[in-house]
Amino acid sequence: MATSNSAEPPSKDFDLLIIGAGIFGTSTAYHLSKTHPTPSRIAVIDRTPFPPDHAASTDINKIIRADYTSPFYMDLAYEAMDAWNTWPELKGKGFYHRTGWIAFSEEGDDGAERIRKNFRDRQHDPTQDVSLGHLRTKFKGLYSHTDFEGFEGAYWNPEAGWCDAGAVTAELMKEAVGRGVQYVTGDVRELLMDKNRISGAKLSNGRILNFEKVLLATGAWTSSLMTAVEDRLSIAEQDRTEAQVTAAGVCVSHFKMSAGELQALKEMPVTIYGEQGDAQPPPANNLLKLTNSHSFTNTITTPSGHKVSVPPQCDQRDVPKSLQDETRQTMTSKLFPQFTSRPAEYWRLCWDAVSPSQDHLITKHPDARLDNLYFAVGGSFHSYKFLPNIGKYVIRVLNDESNGAEKDSHWYWKTGKFDGRGAHEKVYPTRELRDIGR
């Protein structure tokens, strides 16, 4: 991105302030640290040291795969997977584990066939059918007691895997900071305006950071941060950030495995239990993670009368018992009943920004009064795999350059109601957290 005139003292603290150190913020900082002439003019801010505790990307593991019903995201995922397989910062340090995955297909669901058609259309199909009966004895009997009622089959893809998510995010930010990018620990409470620009970010301690441009990589907290700006500019409901991305949560359980159980799970692939959720192999901390894909919003009414979804202010590990029970009933007791009666090591509500189409929102704000405000959000619970490559596309947007017609059409600020098929449909929220009960 362009830098300030080196012949004159800079009038701002930073050329760019990146708010948020999840995958979008980290990837952008990493790529800018390699391309910006003065990386110290770039700053990243988040509430805790990296990797930020609350971010969806800060996790024990995340899935790396190219299995998409969307050809666009399949292509983007293969580009990312090339980096996962070759970059010294990723593969070379043992963060990436190519275990393969088993995806179960529920009766009447066309997702698996759409995915596999995309592979065939690329003239590269790594998948193969696996019968449910055969799975009873595969992977050291991992699925010997799995409930297959309502499922019609499964397929195996040896190319998929998982990564040590929090550790990788921290590693790439460490690389960026090592090249000069500044990391600030602080809580941005307000975006300040001056004429047709966002002029600064006010922190909870009263400090103000000034900048030429600001990138919101704020995930599930994006709409809540934008509300005051939108109120000040009297932006109409349909043109507000909440119409682009909304905060959604999922319930995640973690079970401690014994040494013997770890040995039995040594061959475990990433497991997609249809529309219900997924399970990921235990990393070095010996925790088996199961995610309940039935997401939810937490809608509040702002002082100005607008409705936005925001993550609750409570600890993310404070999970309602009703959600714990639901996750045990729909995931643990069905997929791995051998662990049903075991107390979880801990639970978590993981929050992300979800768009109606599950596309990313990587764009400049369309309102001319906000001509230095940019977004890189909308992970929609499927975007961690893009950590190595998404930042280079964000930089082009920051430079007011096109990423090409196809990418621009997926990532631009959208108008009207989306009525197509999404990139990750099963995670789009259709219920409220408060309706689930405690």
N, C-alpha and C positions, 0 to 999 in steps of 0.2 A: 504494500500500500504506500501511497505517497507520504513523504515526511515533510516536516517544516523546513523552511529555508535556513540552511546552515550558516548563512552570513548574518543572520539576525538572531538575537536570543529568543528562544521559544516563549510564547506568551501563555502557554498552557502547561500543566504538569506533564501531560502525556499526549502523544499523537492519538493513541487509542486506549480506552479503558474497556477491558473485557470483564463484564460482571457475570461471574459464574465459572467454576473450575471443573465442571463435569466434562463429558466427552467433547462437546462442541467447543467449549472454552479452551480446554487443554489442547485439542488438536489444532485450533487456530493459533494459539500461542506457540506451539511447537513449530509449525510451518513458518510463522512470522519470524521466529528466532533464527531461522536459516536464510530468510530472504530480505528482511528489513535492514536497511543500512545502519540503523541505530536501535538495536533491540531494547535498550534501556528506556526508550520512549514508549514502550508497550508495557501496560500493567494489567495484571489479572487480580481481581478481588473476589474473595469468598469469606464466609463466616468463620471458617476454621482453617488451620493449615492444610495443605493438600496431602492426600485427596480429601475433599470436604465431606464431613460426616453424613450430611443429610442428602447428598446427591444420589440419584438413582444409579449412577455409574460406580459409586463406592460400594462395592459388594465383594463377597468372597469369590464369586465367579459369574461369568456371563457367557452366553452361547455365541459361538462363531459359526456361521453357516451361510450358504448361498440359496437355500431352499425358500423361494418366494413365489407367490402366485403372480407377482408383478415382475415382468421381464426387466423393467428399469432397475428395480432394486436388486434383482439377481445379478445383473451386470455390475452394478456398483459394489455388491458384496464380493464378487470374484476379484475385482480390483483391490479391495481391502484385504482379501485373503492372501493375495500375492505378497502383500506387505507382512501379514502375520507369519507367512512361511519363510520369509527371506530377511526381514530387517533384523540386524543384530540386537536392537533394543527390545525386540519382541520374541522371536523364535530363539535367538541366540542366548537369551537369559532364562529360558525355560518357563516363560509365562504362558505359552500357548500349548495346548494339549489336544492333539487330533485323535479323538476317541471314536469318531463316528457318531451317528444318531439313529435311533429307532423312532419313527413317527407312526403312531396308531391312527387309523382312520375310523371315524364314527359312521354308522349307517346313514346314508343320505348326504354325507358331506363330500363336496367336490374338490376340497382344497388340495388333497394329495395328487389327484389327477391333473389339476391345473399346474401345480408345481412341476410335476414330472414332464408335462407337455412342454413347459418352458425349457427344461433341460434338453429335451429332444430337439426342440427348435434351434437350440444353440449347437446342435450336433455333438453334444457331450452330455451323456446321461450316466452319472455314476451310481444311480439308484438300482435297487433290485427288490422285488417282492419277497416278503417273509410271511409265511403262514403263522397264524396265531398258535396253532398246535406246535409248530416247530419252535416257537419262542419259549415254550414251557421248559425246554431243556437247554436253551442257549444261554450264554453269559453266566455260566455257573449257576443256573437255575434262578437267576434274578427275578424272572417273571413267572415262576412256577405257581404262585398263588394269586397272580394278578387277575382282577375281575375284567373279563373281556365281553361281558354282556353289553350290547349296543354298539360293539365295534365289528367292522367287517374285514379288517385286514391291517397290514402294516407294511412299511418299506424301510429299507436300510440304506443309509448314505455314509460311506466311509470317509468322505471329505470333511464332514462337520466335526466340531469339537467345542472346546471351552477355553477360557483364559482366566488367570488370576486378576480379576478386574481392578480392584482397588490398587493393587501393586503396580499394574501396568499404567494406570492413569497417573499415579505418583511418579513413575519412572519418566514418562514423557514430559511432565511438568518440570521435573528436576533437570531434564535436558534443556528445556526452554530457559529456565532460570540460570542455568550454567552458562548460557550464551548471552545473558544480560537482561532478559525479560524480568520485570519486577513483580513479585507476588506480595499482595497486601492482604493481611487478615483483618477483616472488618465487615460490618453488617450495613449494607446500603438500605437506607430507610426512605430516601426521597430523591427523585430526579429533578434537578433545578433547571429552569428555563430562562433564556435571554433572547428575546426577539424570536426568530424562526429556528431556534436550535435548543438542544439540550446542552446546557453549559457546564453542568457539574453534577456530582453525586454526593449527597449529604449522608454521612455515616451516623450510626447510633451514638457515637461519642462526640458528635458535633463537627468532626473534621469534614472538609469539603475537598473533593478531588476534581480538578478541572481537566478538560480534554478537548481535542478537536473532534473526535468521533467516539461513539460509545456503541458497543456490541452487547446486546442482552443475550447471554447464554444461560439464562436463569431457570430453565426447565419449568417445573410445576409452579414456580413462584412468579412467572412472567406477568400474568394478568393482574395479580395483586399489586405488583410494582408499577404497572402502567396506569392503574385506575385514576390516581390523582392527576396525572398528566392529561388523561382523556377528559376528566372532569373540567380541568382548567380550560381546555380547548373546546369544550362542548361537543365532543365527538359523539355522533349518533350510535345507538346501541349496536346496529348491524355492522358498524365500521370499527368497533372496538376489538382489542386483542383477544378477548374471550371468544369471539366468533371464529378466530383462527386456531387457537389452542386452548385447551382447558386442562386443569389439574386433575389427574386421575390416580387412584391408588390401587395396589394389589396386595394381597396378604401372602407373606412368605414365611415358611417354617424351616427350622434347622434342627437336625437330630444328630447327636454325637454318636459316632461309630466306634465300636471296640476294635482292637487289633485284629481279631478274628473276622469281624464283619468287614473290615477294610480289605482283608485278603479276598473275601468273597466278592467284593465290589471292584476288584482290581480291573476287571474287563468291562465295567459298566459304561455303556454309551450314554450320551445325552438322550433323554427320553421325553418325547412329546406325547402326552396322554390325551390325544384328540383336542377338543375345545376346552378341556377341563384345566389343563395346566402342564407344567413340565417338571422334570427332576434332573439334577445335575450331579455328576460324580463328586465325591468328597475331595477337596484339595488338601493341602498340608495340615490344615487345622482339624481334619477328620470329621467335618460336618457335611452331612447329606442334606441338600437343599431342595425343597419342593415348593413350587409357586402355584397359587390358585389364580387362574387367569380371569376369573369373574371380577372385573374391576368396578370402581365406584367413584363418584365425585363427592365433594364436600362443599356444597353451594352455600354461600352466605349472601346477605344483602348489604352492600356498602352504604356508608352514610349518605351518599348521593342517590341511593335507591336502585343501583345497578346490581345485578346478580352475577357473581363470579365464583368459581370453584377455587379453593385454596387448601393447601395441606394444613391440618390442625396444628396448633402450636405445641401440642404435647409431644413427649418423646416418641419417636417412631417405633419403639419396642413396646409401647403401650397399646396392645392390640385387643379389641373387644373379644370377650370369650365367645360370642356368637360367631365371629369370623374364624376364630380358632376351630370351633366345632364344625363349621361349614367346610373348612379346609381339610380337616381330618376325614369328614364324610365323603367329600368329592374327590380327594386326592390320595391321602395316606392309606385309608382303609381299602381303597379300590386298587391303587397301583402297587403299593407295598404294604399289605396288611400285616406283615410280620413286625412292622414298627408302630402299629396303631396305638397300642397301649403305652408306648414309651413317652415320657414327658419330653417336650421339645427343649432343646438347649436354650433357644430364644426364638421369639417371633418378631416380625418387622412389617410395618406398612411402608412399602416402597412407592414413592410418588414420582410421576413423570408428566410431561406435557404431551397431550394427545390431540392430534388434529382430526377433523372429520374423515379425511381420506387416509389418515396415518402417514401422510407425507410430512417431510420436514418443512419448516418455515425458515428459509434462508434468504433474506431479502432486506431491502431498505424500506423503512416505513413509507407508505404512499402519500401521507399528508405532507404538503410542502412546508408546513410549520415545524416539521420534525426532520429536517433534511440531513441531519448527522446521526440519526438513530437507526440502528440495524439490528436484525434478529438472527439468531442461530439456535432454534428451539424445535420442539415437536418430535422428540425421540420416539414417542409412541410405543415404548417398551420393546423396540426391535433394533435399536440403532447403535448399541455399544460396539458392534463389529466394525463400524465405520471410523473408529478412533484414528487409525493411521492416515486415512485419506480425506475425510470430510473437511478438514481445516483448509486445505488448498482451494476448495471451492468457495468457502466462506471468504477467503482473502479476495477473490475476484469480485465478489459482491461488495466488499468494503471499498474496492477500487472503482466501483460503479461500472464494472465490466460484466458482460454476459458469460454464463457458463454453457451457452448453447441452448437452442430452442427446447430440447427435451428436458434438460435439467431445470431450466427456468420455469417451464410449465408445471413442473412438480412442486417447486419450492417457492413460487411467488405468492404474494398476498392475494388471496382469493375472494371473490364476491359471489353472492348467490348461495343456494343450498346445494351441498354435495349429495348426489343420488347414485353414485357408481359403486363399484366394489373397491374396498380399501386394501392397503398393503399388508395390514395386520389386523384383520377385522375382529378377531375374537377378544381383543383387549379394549374395544371401544366401550366406554361406560354407559350403562343403561339404568343405573340405580344410584341411590344416595347412601352415603355412609350412615347417616342418622337413622335410616329406615332398616338397617341390618340389626340394630340393637346392640346392647352391651353384653 
